[in-house]
Amino acid sequence: MCLRQVKSPFSSRRSWFLLVALGLATHAVAAVGQDDPAAVPVVVATGSGPLETRIEVQTLVAREGPGGEIVRQFVEARRLEAGEQLYYTVRVTNPGQEPVDDVMVTKQLPYGVDYVPGSAAGPGCRIELSLDGGVTFERASGKGAYTHVRWIFGQPLAPGATALLRFRAVFL
C-alpha cells in the first residue's frame, strides 16, 4: 500500500489553518511511520499504487458585472471573516501507468472551521465523517463537530486520471 501525506511544516494548528486557507500549505510527501509529532496531516491518500494530492481553498465572491448583473466567481481564500463559507477541493491524481485500487482519501478539517452537513461530494465515492479525531468514521447523520472527511472510491482510479473531492466549511 502506498501512503502519501500532505503536511504543513508548522507546529501550530492555527498557523497551519491560516496557511491552508491562504493556499500556502506545502505539498511535501511524508514517509509512512513518520515520527514528527509536530507534523499536522492535511490530507492522506492510500491505495494500491502512487497517488498525488493537491488542496484548493476558495471563497465565492459576488461583484457587479457589465450591465449591472451580479457575477459570482470562486477565488483563492486569502482574508477570512467569521461566518464566511469556504469551498475545499482535494485533487487526487494517479501519476502511474496502472489503475490504483482501494483508493481512500482522508482530509483533516482545519482548526477553526465547521463542516457544512451534506456538502461532501466525490465521483462514485462513499463519504464518511469522523467526530473523534479520525479514530472512527461513519456516514454523516446531521450536524456535529466533525474532525475529518473521508472518501472511499467505488472504482479504481485510472492512470493519469484526477478525481475532484469537495466539501464546504464555515470559518468560525
CYANA upper distance limits for C-alpha pairs under 8 A (distance plus 0.5 A):
  1 MET  CA     46 THR  CA      7.27
  1 MET  CA     47 GLY  CA      6.27
  1 MET  CA     48 SER  CA      5.56
  1 MET  CA     49 GLY  CA      7.13
  2 CYS  CA     46 THR  CA      6.20
  2 CYS  CA     47 GLY  CA      6.36
  2 CYS  CA     48 SER  CA      6.69
  2 CYS  CA     49 GLY  CA      6.06
  2 CYS  CA     50 PRO  CA      6.32
  2 CYS  CA     51 LEU  CA      8.17
  3 LEU  CA     31 ALA  CA      7.92
  3 LEU  CA     32 VAL  CA      6.84
  3 LEU  CA     44 VAL  CA      7.60
  3 LEU  CA     45 ALA  CA      6.69
  3 LEU  CA     46 THR  CA      5.51
  3 LEU  CA     47 GLY  CA      7.91
  3 LEU  CA     50 PRO  CA      8.26
  3 LEU  CA     51 LEU  CA      8.50
  4 ARG  CA     29 VAL  CA      6.06
  4 ARG  CA     30 ALA  CA      6.58
  4 ARG  CA     31 ALA  CA      7.59
  4 ARG  CA     32 VAL  CA      8.26
  4 ARG  CA     44 VAL  CA      6.57
  4 ARG  CA     45 ALA  CA      6.34
  4 ARG  CA     46 THR  CA      7.40
  4 ARG  CA     50 PRO  CA      8.34
  4 ARG  CA     51 LEU  CA      7.42
  4 ARG  CA     52 GLU  CA      7.74
  5 GLN  CA     28 ALA  CA      7.76
  5 GLN  CA     29 VAL  CA      5.77
  5 GLN  CA     30 ALA  CA      5.64
  5 GLN  CA     31 ALA  CA      8.15
  5 GLN  CA     41 PRO  CA      7.04
  5 GLN  CA     42 VAL  CA      7.76
  5 GLN  CA     43 VAL  CA      6.40
  5 GLN  CA     44 VAL  CA      5.18
  5 GLN  CA     45 ALA  CA      7.20
  6 VAL  CA     26 THR  CA      7.58
  6 VAL  CA     27 HIS  CA      5.62
  6 VAL  CA     28 ALA  CA      5.91
  6 VAL  CA     29 VAL  CA      6.18
  6 VAL  CA     30 ALA  CA      7.34
  6 VAL  CA     41 PRO  CA      6.61
  6 VAL  CA     42 VAL  CA      5.90
  6 VAL  CA     43 VAL  CA      5.96
  6 VAL  CA     44 VAL  CA      7.18
  6 VAL  CA     53 THR  CA      7.83
  7 LYS  CA     25 ALA  CA      7.94
  7 LYS  CA     26 THR  CA      6.97
  7 LYS  CA     27 HIS  CA      7.10
  7 LYS  CA     28 ALA  CA      6.70
  7 LYS  CA     29 VAL  CA      8.00
  7 LYS  CA     30 ALA  CA      7.89
  7 LYS  CA     39 ALA  CA      6.91
  7 LYS  CA     40 VAL  CA      6.19
  7 LYS  CA     41 PRO  CA      5.10
  7 LYS  CA     42 VAL  CA      5.57
  7 LYS  CA     43 VAL  CA      7.79
  8 SER  CA     16 TRP  CA      6.74
  8 SER  CA     25 ALA  CA      6.42
  8 SER  CA     26 THR  CA      6.27
  8 SER  CA     27 HIS  CA      8.40
  8 SER  CA     28 ALA  CA      8.37
  8 SER  CA     39 ALA  CA      6.86
  8 SER  CA     40 VAL  CA      6.46
  8 SER  CA     41 PRO  CA      7.48
  8 SER  CA     42 VAL  CA      7.61
  9 PRO  CA     26 THR  CA      8.02
  9 PRO  CA     38 ALA  CA      8.27
  9 PRO  CA     39 ALA  CA      6.69
  9 PRO  CA     40 VAL  CA      8.24
 10 PHE  CA     15 SER  CA      7.37
 10 PHE  CA     16 TRP  CA      6.67
 10 PHE  CA     38 ALA  CA      7.68
 10 PHE  CA     39 ALA  CA      7.53
 10 PHE  CA     40 VAL  CA      8.26
 11 SER  CA     15 SER  CA      8.26
 11 SER  CA     16 TRP  CA      8.06
 11 SER  CA     38 ALA  CA      5.31
 11 SER  CA     39 ALA  CA      6.89
 11 SER  CA     40 VAL  CA      7.69
 12 SER  CA     16 TRP  CA      6.64
 12 SER  CA     38 ALA  CA      8.50
 13 ARG  CA     17 PHE  CA      6.62
 13 ARG  CA     40 VAL  CA      7.75
 13 ARG  CA    110 PRO  CA      7.90
 13 ARG  CA    111 TYR  CA      6.72
 14 ARG  CA     18 LEU  CA      6.82
 14 ARG  CA    111 TYR  CA      6.72
 14 ARG  CA    112 GLY  CA      8.10
 15 SER  CA     19 LEU  CA      6.69
 16 TRP  CA     20 VAL  CA      6.63
 16 TRP  CA     25 ALA  CA      7.85
 16 TRP  CA     40 VAL  CA      8.34
 16 TRP  CA    110 PRO  CA      8.27
 17 PHE  CA     21 ALA  CA      6.45
 17 PHE  CA    110 PRO  CA      5.87
 17 PHE  CA    111 TYR  CA      6.73
 17 PHE  CA    112 GLY  CA      8.09
 18 LEU  CA     22 LEU  CA      6.52
 19 LEU  CA     23 GLY  CA      6.60
 19 LEU  CA     24 LEU  CA      5.45
 19 LEU  CA     25 ALA  CA      5.93
 20 VAL  CA     24 LEU  CA      6.13
 20 VAL  CA     25 ALA  CA      5.40
 20 VAL  CA     57 VAL  CA      7.63
 21 ALA  CA     57 VAL  CA      6.27
 21 ALA  CA     58 GLN  CA      8.28
 21 ALA  CA     77 ALA  CA      6.07
 21 ALA  CA     78 ARG  CA      6.88
 22 LEU  CA     57 VAL  CA      8.00
 22 LEU  CA     76 GLU  CA      7.60
 22 LEU  CA     77 ALA  CA      5.98
 22 LEU  CA     78 ARG  CA      5.05
 22 LEU  CA     79 ARG  CA      7.94
 23 GLY  CA     55 ILE  CA      8.47
 23 GLY  CA     56 GLU  CA      7.12
 23 GLY  CA     57 VAL  CA      6.92
 23 GLY  CA     76 GLU  CA      7.46
 23 GLY  CA     77 ALA  CA      7.57
 23 GLY  CA     78 ARG  CA      8.06
 27 HIS  CA     53 THR  CA      8.39
 27 HIS  CA     54 ARG  CA      7.62
 30 ALA  CA     34 GLN  CA      7.23
 41 PRO  CA    108 GLN  CA      7.46
 42 VAL  CA    107 LYS  CA      6.60
 42 VAL  CA    108 GLN  CA      6.27
 43 VAL  CA     53 THR  CA      8.16
 43 VAL  CA    105 VAL  CA      7.54
 43 VAL  CA    106 THR  CA      6.13
 43 VAL  CA    107 LYS  CA      4.94
 43 VAL  CA    108 GLN  CA      6.82
 44 VAL  CA    105 VAL  CA      6.14
 44 VAL  CA    106 THR  CA      5.70
 44 VAL  CA    107 LYS  CA      7.06
 45 ALA  CA     51 LEU  CA      7.15
 45 ALA  CA     52 GLU  CA      8.26
 45 ALA  CA     53 THR  CA      7.90
 45 ALA  CA     92 VAL  CA      8.38
 45 ALA  CA    103 VAL  CA      7.56
 45 ALA  CA    104 MET  CA      6.26
 45 ALA  CA    105 VAL  CA      4.82
 45 ALA  CA    106 THR  CA      6.96
 46 THR  CA     51 LEU  CA      7.77
 46 THR  CA    102 ASP  CA      8.06
 46 THR  CA    103 VAL  CA      6.09
 46 THR  CA    104 MET  CA      5.83
 46 THR  CA    105 VAL  CA      6.94
 47 GLY  CA     51 LEU  CA      7.98
 47 GLY  CA    100 VAL  CA      6.52
 47 GLY  CA    101 ASP  CA      6.21
 47 GLY  CA    102 ASP  CA      5.47
 47 GLY  CA    103 VAL  CA      4.84
 47 GLY  CA    104 MET  CA      6.97
 48 SER  CA    100 VAL  CA      5.75
 48 SER  CA    101 ASP  CA      5.73
 48 SER  CA    102 ASP  CA      6.82
 48 SER  CA    103 VAL  CA      7.83
 49 GLY  CA     94 ASN  CA      8.45
 49 GLY  CA     96 GLY  CA      7.92
 49 GLY  CA     98 GLU  CA      8.33
 49 GLY  CA     99 PRO  CA      8.21
 49 GLY  CA    100 VAL  CA      5.68
 49 GLY  CA    101 ASP  CA      7.96
 50 PRO  CA     94 ASN  CA      6.84
 50 PRO  CA     95 PRO  CA      7.21
 50 PRO  CA     96 GLY  CA      6.90
 50 PRO  CA    100 VAL  CA      7.90
 51 LEU  CA     92 VAL  CA      7.11
 51 LEU  CA     93 THR  CA      6.15
 51 LEU  CA     94 ASN  CA      5.45
 51 LEU  CA     95 PRO  CA      7.01
 52 GLU  CA     91 ARG  CA      8.48
 52 GLU  CA     92 VAL  CA      6.17
 52 GLU  CA     93 THR  CA      5.58
 52 GLU  CA     94 ASN  CA      6.99
 52 GLU  CA     95 PRO  CA      7.54
 53 THR  CA     90 VAL  CA      7.16
 53 THR  CA     91 ARG  CA      5.93
 53 THR  CA     92 VAL  CA      5.12
 53 THR  CA     93 THR  CA      6.86
 54 ARG  CA     90 VAL  CA      6.22
 54 ARG  CA     91 ARG  CA      5.59
 54 ARG  CA     92 VAL  CA      7.29
 55 ILE  CA     88 TYR  CA      7.55
 55 ILE  CA     89 THR  CA      6.20
 55 ILE  CA     90 VAL  CA      5.07
 55 ILE  CA     91 ARG  CA      6.79
 56 GLU  CA     76 GLU  CA      8.00
 56 GLU  CA     88 TYR  CA      6.26
 56 GLU  CA     89 THR  CA      5.61
 56 GLU  CA     90 VAL  CA      7.00
 57 VAL  CA     76 GLU  CA      6.56
 57 VAL  CA     77 ALA  CA      6.28
 57 VAL  CA     86 LEU  CA      7.06
 57 VAL  CA     87 TYR  CA      6.19
 57 VAL  CA     88 TYR  CA      5.23
 57 VAL  CA     89 THR  CA      7.08
 58 GLN  CA     74 PHE  CA      6.49
 58 GLN  CA     75 VAL  CA      5.78
 58 GLN  CA     76 GLU  CA      4.90
 58 GLN  CA     77 ALA  CA      5.07
 58 GLN  CA     86 LEU  CA      6.25
 58 GLN  CA     87 TYR  CA      5.55
 58 GLN  CA     88 TYR  CA      7.01
 59 THR  CA     74 PHE  CA      6.10
 59 THR  CA     75 VAL  CA      6.10
 59 THR  CA     76 GLU  CA      6.91
 59 THR  CA     77 ALA  CA      5.92
 59 THR  CA     84 GLU  CA      8.39
 59 THR  CA     85 GLN  CA      7.00
 59 THR  CA     86 LEU  CA      5.65
 59 THR  CA     87 TYR  CA      6.47
 60 LEU  CA     72 ARG  CA      7.05
 60 LEU  CA     73 GLN  CA      6.09
 60 LEU  CA     74 PHE  CA      5.05
 60 LEU  CA     75 VAL  CA      6.93
 60 LEU  CA     85 GLN  CA      8.36
 60 LEU  CA     86 LEU  CA      8.34
 60 LEU  CA     87 TYR  CA      8.40
 61 VAL  CA     72 ARG  CA      6.02
 61 VAL  CA     73 GLN  CA      6.09
 61 VAL  CA     74 PHE  CA      6.83
 61 VAL  CA     75 VAL  CA      7.62
 62 ALA  CA     70 ILE  CA      6.82
 62 ALA  CA     71 VAL  CA      6.04
 62 ALA  CA     72 ARG  CA      4.84
 62 ALA  CA     73 GLN  CA      7.13
 63 ARG  CA     70 ILE  CA      6.14
 63 ARG  CA     71 VAL  CA      5.87
 63 ARG  CA     72 ARG  CA      6.97
 64 GLU  CA     68 GLY  CA      6.09
 64 GLU  CA     69 GLU  CA      6.23
 64 GLU  CA     70 ILE  CA      5.16
 64 GLU  CA     71 VAL  CA      6.42
 65 GLY  CA     69 GLU  CA      5.83
 65 GLY  CA     70 ILE  CA      6.24
 65 GLY  CA     71 VAL  CA      6.11
 77 ALA  CA     86 LEU  CA      7.99
 80 LEU  CA     84 GLU  CA      7.12
 80 LEU  CA    171 PHE  CA      7.81
 81 GLU  CA    171 PHE  CA      7.58
 82 ALA  CA    170 VAL  CA      8.42
 82 ALA  CA    171 PHE  CA      5.96
 82 ALA  CA    172 LEU  CA      5.51
 83 GLY  CA    170 VAL  CA      6.26
 83 GLY  CA    171 PHE  CA      5.88
 83 GLY  CA    172 LEU  CA      6.31
 84 GLU  CA    170 VAL  CA      6.14
 84 GLU  CA    171 PHE  CA      5.95
 84 GLU  CA    172 LEU  CA      8.41
 85 GLN  CA    168 ARG  CA      7.33
 85 GLN  CA    169 ALA  CA      6.26
 85 GLN  CA    170 VAL  CA      4.94
 85 GLN  CA    171 PHE  CA      6.79
 86 LEU  CA    168 ARG  CA      6.08
 86 LEU  CA    169 ALA  CA      5.72
 86 LEU  CA    170 VAL  CA      6.42
 86 LEU  CA    171 PHE  CA      7.51
 87 TYR  CA    166 ARG  CA      7.84
 87 TYR  CA    167 PHE  CA      6.68
 87 TYR  CA    168 ARG  CA      5.17
 87 TYR  CA    169 ALA  CA      7.20
 88 TYR  CA    166 ARG  CA      6.04
 88 TYR  CA    167 PHE  CA      5.92
 88 TYR  CA    168 ARG  CA      6.47
 88 TYR  CA    169 ALA  CA      8.28
 89 THR  CA    164 LEU  CA      6.91
 89 THR  CA    165 LEU  CA      6.10
 89 THR  CA    166 ARG  CA      5.05
 89 THR  CA    167 PHE  CA      7.38
 90 VAL  CA    164 LEU  CA      6.36
 90 VAL  CA    165 LEU  CA      5.52
 90 VAL  CA    166 ARG  CA      6.78
 91 ARG  CA    162 THR  CA      6.87
 91 ARG  CA    163 ALA  CA      6.32
 91 ARG  CA    164 LEU  CA      5.37
 91 ARG  CA    165 LEU  CA      6.93
 92 VAL  CA    162 THR  CA      5.86
 92 VAL  CA    163 ALA  CA      5.73
 92 VAL  CA    164 LEU  CA      7.07
 92 VAL  CA    165 LEU  CA      8.25
 93 THR  CA    157 LEU  CA      8.50
 93 THR  CA    160 GLY  CA      7.09
 93 THR  CA    161 ALA  CA      6.20
 93 THR  CA    162 THR  CA      4.74
 93 THR  CA    163 ALA  CA      7.03
 94 ASN  CA     99 PRO  CA      8.04
 94 ASN  CA    100 VAL  CA      7.47
 94 ASN  CA    157 LEU  CA      7.01
 94 ASN  CA    158 ALA  CA      7.23
 94 ASN  CA    159 PRO  CA      5.95
 94 ASN  CA    160 GLY  CA      5.69
 94 ASN  CA    161 ALA  CA      6.19
 94 ASN  CA    162 THR  CA      7.10
 95 PRO  CA    159 PRO  CA      6.86
 95 PRO  CA    160 GLY  CA      5.77
 95 PRO  CA    161 ALA  CA      8.27
 96 GLY  CA    159 PRO  CA      6.06
 96 GLY  CA    160 GLY  CA      7.18
 97 GLN  CA    159 PRO  CA      5.65
 97 GLN  CA    160 GLY  CA      7.93
 98 GLU  CA    158 ALA  CA      7.40
 98 GLU  CA    159 PRO  CA      5.84
 99 PRO  CA    156 PRO  CA      6.33
 99 PRO  CA    157 LEU  CA      5.94
 99 PRO  CA    158 ALA  CA      4.91
 99 PRO  CA    159 PRO  CA      5.72
100 VAL  CA    156 PRO  CA      5.76
100 VAL  CA    157 LEU  CA      5.62
100 VAL  CA    158 ALA  CA      7.08
100 VAL  CA    159 PRO  CA      8.07
101 ASP  CA    155 GLN  CA      7.62
101 ASP  CA    156 PRO  CA      4.95
101 ASP  CA    157 LEU  CA      7.15
102 ASP  CA    152 ILE  CA      8.15
102 ASP  CA    153 PHE  CA      7.28
102 ASP  CA    154 GLY  CA      8.46
102 ASP  CA    155 GLN  CA      8.28
102 ASP  CA    156 PRO  CA      7.22
103 VAL  CA    152 ILE  CA      6.71
103 VAL  CA    153 PHE  CA      5.95
103 VAL  CA    156 PRO  CA      7.47
103 VAL  CA    157 LEU  CA      7.88
104 MET  CA    150 ARG  CA      7.58
104 MET  CA    151 TRP  CA      6.23
104 MET  CA    152 ILE  CA      5.09
104 MET  CA    153 PHE  CA      6.72
105 VAL  CA    150 ARG  CA      6.10
105 VAL  CA    151 TRP  CA      5.74
105 VAL  CA    152 ILE  CA      7.15
106 THR  CA    148 HIS  CA      7.22
106 THR  CA    149 VAL  CA      6.24
106 THR  CA    150 ARG  CA      4.78
106 THR  CA    151 TRP  CA      6.98
107 LYS  CA    148 HIS  CA      6.06
107 LYS  CA    149 VAL  CA      5.75
107 LYS  CA    150 ARG  CA      6.80
108 GLN  CA    134 GLY  CA      8.35
108 GLN  CA    147 THR  CA      6.53
108 GLN  CA    148 HIS  CA      4.87
108 GLN  CA    149 VAL  CA      7.03
109 LEU  CA    113 VAL  CA      7.49
109 LEU  CA    114 ASP  CA      8.43
109 LEU  CA    115 TYR  CA      8.15
109 LEU  CA    146 TYR  CA      8.04
109 LEU  CA    147 THR  CA      5.75
109 LEU  CA    148 HIS  CA      5.84
109 LEU  CA    149 VAL  CA      7.78
110 PRO  CA    147 THR  CA      8.45
112 GLY  CA    171 PHE  CA      6.54
112 GLY  CA    172 LEU  CA      5.83
113 VAL  CA    169 ALA  CA      6.42
113 VAL  CA    170 VAL  CA      5.82
113 VAL  CA    171 PHE  CA      5.03
113 VAL  CA    172 LEU  CA      5.98
114 ASP  CA    145 ALA  CA      7.41
114 ASP  CA    146 TYR  CA      7.82
114 ASP  CA    169 ALA  CA      5.70
114 ASP  CA    170 VAL  CA      5.61
114 ASP  CA    171 PHE  CA      7.10
114 ASP  CA    172 LEU  CA      7.45
115 TYR  CA    119 SER  CA      8.45
115 TYR  CA    145 ALA  CA      8.12
115 TYR  CA    146 TYR  CA      6.98
115 TYR  CA    167 PHE  CA      8.28
115 TYR  CA    168 ARG  CA      6.75
115 TYR  CA    169 ALA  CA      4.79
115 TYR  CA    170 VAL  CA      7.03
116 VAL  CA    143 LYS  CA      8.16
116 VAL  CA    167 PHE  CA      8.07
116 VAL  CA    168 ARG  CA      6.01
116 VAL  CA    169 ALA  CA      5.56
116 VAL  CA    170 VAL  CA      7.37
117 PRO  CA    140 ALA  CA      8.01
117 PRO  CA    142 GLY  CA      6.46
117 PRO  CA    143 LYS  CA      6.19
118 GLY  CA    140 ALA  CA      7.99
118 GLY  CA    142 GLY  CA      8.22
119 SER  CA    166 ARG  CA      8.09
119 SER  CA    167 PHE  CA      5.47
119 SER  CA    168 ARG  CA      6.15
120 ALA  CA    127 ILE  CA      7.50
120 ALA  CA    149 VAL  CA      8.27
120 ALA  CA    165 LEU  CA      7.97
120 ALA  CA    166 ARG  CA      5.93
120 ALA  CA    167 PHE  CA      4.55
120 ALA  CA    168 ARG  CA      7.48
121 ALA  CA    125 CYS  CA      8.05
121 ALA  CA    127 ILE  CA      7.80
121 ALA  CA    165 LEU  CA      6.38
121 ALA  CA    166 ARG  CA      5.73
121 ALA  CA    167 PHE  CA      6.85
122 GLY  CA    126 ARG  CA      8.43
122 GLY  CA    127 ILE  CA      8.34
122 GLY  CA    151 TRP  CA      7.51
122 GLY  CA    163 ALA  CA      7.97
122 GLY  CA    164 LEU  CA      6.82
122 GLY  CA    165 LEU  CA      5.08
122 GLY  CA    166 ARG  CA      6.94
123 PRO  CA    153 PHE  CA      8.32
123 PRO  CA    163 ALA  CA      7.65
123 PRO  CA    164 LEU  CA      8.00
123 PRO  CA    165 LEU  CA      8.05
124 GLY  CA    153 PHE  CA      6.62
124 GLY  CA    154 GLY  CA      5.99
124 GLY  CA    155 GLN  CA      7.57
125 CYS  CA    151 TRP  CA      6.17
125 CYS  CA    152 ILE  CA      5.70
125 CYS  CA    153 PHE  CA      4.97
125 CYS  CA    154 GLY  CA      6.09
126 ARG  CA    151 TRP  CA      6.23
126 ARG  CA    152 ILE  CA      5.61
126 ARG  CA    153 PHE  CA      7.07
126 ARG  CA    154 GLY  CA      7.71
127 ILE  CA    139 ARG  CA      6.89
127 ILE  CA    140 ALA  CA      8.42
127 ILE  CA    149 VAL  CA      7.76
127 ILE  CA    150 ARG  CA      6.26
127 ILE  CA    151 TRP  CA      5.33
127 ILE  CA    152 ILE  CA      7.04
128 GLU  CA    137 PHE  CA      6.21
128 GLU  CA    138 GLU  CA      5.48
128 GLU  CA    139 ARG  CA      4.98
128 GLU  CA    140 ALA  CA      6.78
128 GLU  CA    149 VAL  CA      6.54
128 GLU  CA    150 ARG  CA      5.58
128 GLU  CA    151 TRP  CA      7.02
129 LEU  CA    137 PHE  CA      5.70
129 LEU  CA    138 GLU  CA      6.03
129 LEU  CA    139 ARG  CA      6.53
129 LEU  CA    140 ALA  CA      6.39
129 LEU  CA    146 TYR  CA      7.03
129 LEU  CA    147 THR  CA      8.04
129 LEU  CA    148 HIS  CA      6.17
129 LEU  CA    149 VAL  CA      5.19
129 LEU  CA    150 ARG  CA      6.53
130 SER  CA    134 GLY  CA      5.85
130 SER  CA    135 VAL  CA      7.70
130 SER  CA    136 THR  CA      6.35
130 SER  CA    137 PHE  CA      5.07
130 SER  CA    138 GLU  CA      7.08
130 SER  CA    146 TYR  CA      6.05
130 SER  CA    147 THR  CA      6.15
130 SER  CA    148 HIS  CA      5.61
130 SER  CA    149 VAL  CA      7.12
131 LEU  CA    136 THR  CA      8.11
131 LEU  CA    137 PHE  CA      8.07
131 LEU  CA    144 GLY  CA      7.70
131 LEU  CA    145 ALA  CA      6.52
131 LEU  CA    146 TYR  CA      5.02
131 LEU  CA    147 THR  CA      5.98
131 LEU  CA    148 HIS  CA      7.79
132 ASP  CA    136 THR  CA      7.13
132 ASP  CA    146 TYR  CA      8.10
132 ASP  CA    147 THR  CA      7.15
133 GLY  CA    147 THR  CA      5.88
133 GLY  CA    148 HIS  CA      7.27
134 GLY  CA    147 THR  CA      7.26
134 GLY  CA    148 HIS  CA      6.37
137 PHE  CA    150 ARG  CA      8.39
151 TRP  CA    165 LEU  CA      8.19
157 LEU  CA    161 ALA  CA      6.90
157 LEU  CA    162 THR  CA      8.24
157 LEU  CA    163 ALA  CA      8.31
